[in-house]
């Protein structure tokens, strides 16, 4: 990525995805700090959330019920996309139009992975909802932090357990991970797959290399590259 002297009509839109425990929040903070140190005007946000409405929906979606019941996965998808629509219209599009770089922890790929590949809602149904929620806004680069499901879940602190860890089994989370990897394989020009089993410093270094290599050239890769260096 070029330094502060270079501008583009629309800001860069970077998303960070991955299964549970991949370190998305921590690595988003580190990436934002790196971009700001290079002179970029950066907006950091998350899904679900980032707006007043989105944060309220987040509380509903992630709360553990304790009653043994589960939300219908399509209902979950509607809620995620409601929060997403508000984020797109209130935050993302205005920031990008102003030339700001946006870093978002999770975006539309998470709904495809969790409610689609994981919970079985037909992908074509989710893509229709996604089209309405995002109004066609797609990331320039998606950094997929990948690690085995067991390793990711083991990283979660007891007070950080949401209903998606508490109420879904390992098979569900494996399908989620497989879904992310399938999407990366399908869209190699957008995804960079990063080995998240390594140290936080190594993962951060791989992320900034991916940003530099992908966005500075604005050229697609020939494969969904797993950054190992």
ChimeraX attribute file (.defattr): number of C-alpha atoms within 10 A of each C-alpha:
attribute: neighborCount
match mode: 1-to-1
recipient: residues
	/A:1	18
	/A:2	14
	/A:3	13
	/A:4	13
	/A:5	8
	/A:6	8
	/A:7	13
	/A:8	11
	/A:9	10
	/A:10	15
	/A:11	22
	/A:12	22
	/A:13	22
	/A:14	23
	/A:15	26
	/A:16	27
	/A:17	25
	/A:18	28
	/A:19	26
	/A:20	25
	/A:21	22
	/A:22	25
	/A:23	22
	/A:24	23
	/A:25	16
	/A:26	12
	/A:27	20
	/A:28	23
	/A:29	15
	/A:30	18
	/A:31	19
	/A:32	20
	/A:33	13
	/A:34	14
	/A:35	19
	/A:36	16
	/A:37	12
	/A:38	14
	/A:39	12
	/A:40	21
	/A:41	17
	/A:42	21
	/A:43	17
	/A:44	17
	/A:45	21
	/A:46	21
	/A:47	20
	/A:48	28
	/A:49	20
	/A:50	22
	/A:51	19
	/A:52	12
	/A:53	15
	/A:54	23
	/A:55	16
	/A:56	14
	/A:57	17
	/A:58	18
	/A:59	13
	/A:60	13
	/A:61	20
	/A:62	14
	/A:63	12
	/A:64	18
	/A:65	15
	/A:66	10
	/A:67	6
	/A:68	7
	/A:69	9
	/A:70	13
	/A:71	9
	/A:72	11
	/A:73	17
	/A:74	18
	/A:75	12
	/A:76	17
	/A:77	24
	/A:78	16
	/A:79	18
	/A:80	26
	/A:81	25
	/A:82	20
	/A:83	24
	/A:84	27
	/A:85	20
	/A:86	20
	/A:87	24
	/A:88	19
	/A:89	14
	/A:90	13
	/A:91	16
	/A:92	27
	/A:93	19
	/A:94	14
	/A:95	21
	/A:96	19
	/A:97	14
	/A:98	14
	/A:99	18
	/A:100	22
	/A:101	23
	/A:102	23
	/A:103	25
	/A:104	25
	/A:105	26
	/A:106	22
	/A:107	22
	/A:108	25
	/A:109	20
	/A:110	22
	/A:111	26
	/A:112	26
	/A:113	27
	/A:114	24
	/A:115	23
	/A:116	24
	/A:117	23
	/A:118	21
	/A:119	19
	/A:120	15
	/A:121	19
	/A:122	13
	/A:123	15
	/A:124	11
	/A:125	13
	/A:126	19
	/A:127	16
	/A:128	10
	/A:129	18
	/A:130	24
	/A:131	15
	/A:132	13
	/A:133	22
	/A:134	21
	/A:135	12
	/A:136	10
	/A:137	14
	/A:138	15
	/A:139	18
	/A:140	17
	/A:141	22
	/A:142	29
	/A:143	25
	/A:144	26
	/A:145	25
	/A:146	24
	/A:147	20
	/A:148	17
	/A:149	20
	/A:150	13
	/A:151	14
	/A:152	19
	/A:153	18
	/A:154	11
	/A:155	13
	/A:156	16
	/A:157	9
	/A:158	8
	/A:159	6
	/A:160	10
	/A:161	15
	/A:162	16
	/A:163	15
	/A:164	16
	/A:165	17
	/A:166	11
	/A:167	14
	/A:168	13
	/A:169	10
	/A:170	12
	/A:171	11
	/A:172	20
	/A:173	25
	/A:174	17
	/A:175	20
	/A:176	26
	/A:177	22
	/A:178	17
	/A:179	22
	/A:180	26
	/A:181	19
	/A:182	14
	/A:183	16
	/A:184	23
	/A:185	17
	/A:186	13
	/A:187	17
	/A:188	18
	/A:189	20
	/A:190	23
	/A:191	30
	/A:192	27
	/A:193	25
	/A:194	25
	/A:195	21
	/A:196	24
	/A:197	16
	/A:198	12
	/A:199	10
	/A:200	14
	/A:201	11
	/A:202	15
	/A:203	21
	/A:204	21
	/A:205	16
	/A:206	22
	/A:207	25
	/A:208	17
	/A:209	15
	/A:210	23
	/A:211	21
	/A:212	14
	/A:213	15
	/A:214	20
	/A:215	18
	/A:216	12
	/A:217	11
	/A:218	13
	/A:219	11
	/A:220	15
	/A:221	15
	/A:222	9
	/A:223	15
	/A:224	22
	/A:225	16
	/A:226	17
	/A:227	16
	/A:228	11
	/A:229	10
